[in-house]
Amino acid sequence: MTFFTNPEEIEKRSFEIISEKLADRKFEPQNLNVIKRVIHTTADFDYADNLYFSENVVTIAQNALNNKARIVTDTQMAKAGINKKALEKLCCSVYCFIDAPEVVKTSCEKSITRAQAAVDIAVETLSCAAPTGCGTNTTPVIFVIGNAPTALIRLHELINQGKFAPAMIIAVPVGFVNVIESKELIMGLNVPHIAAKGQKGGSNVAAAICNALLYETTGRML
């Protein structure tokens, strides 16, 4: 029995296997690398059907990343999983406010989840949010949500109120409560998004999607 031990060879062979298994399927070419990266991360081919892409979202994400996007995650795990070398190459930055003292305080005082409070703090801190008065040079914000459906619910509220205009949203929380409904809220918005339909998702999936977009933008080959 022969084992692959070189990391680059392992990744290359993994993507060859994924490509072979998807060979009979048709996908939008600009979406395919995202789909493959998520399957590579999860070993779950259901994502070939579960991932939903709004129109031209990959191109929109690339434009945002090329304009030094600020990426906001809902968990430290998702933040840790995003490739820092790719971020540095594009001069992008990544934030997670879930453990900030003001988030903990606000969630206790208002009896809301920390994820909801973290969205509010993110909007306040990275105030490129409001469409009114947002100039053309404003740095775009990408939200990457892999765990907390209440973060998506709060984003939906702020967007509908005209208080926030993200460049795009990655909406892939996992679980059983509020999960499907929160994703459907985002899919109903006129905001660029990638979502995982149904109950599947997670911080690893969120980071994988973000990395696929980063790699596509920096020109890294799969």
ABEGO torsion letter per residue (X at the ends): XBBBABAAAAAAAAAAAAAAAAAABBBBAAAAAAAAAAAAAAGBAAAAAABBBBBGAAAAAAAAAAAGBBBBBABAAAAAABBAAAAAAAGBBBBBAAABAAAAAAAAAAGBBAAAAAAAAAAAABBAABABGBBAABBBBBBBBAABAAAAAAAAAAAAAGABBBABBBBABBEABGAAAAAAAAAABBBBBBBBBEABEEAAAAAAAAAAAAAAAAGBBX
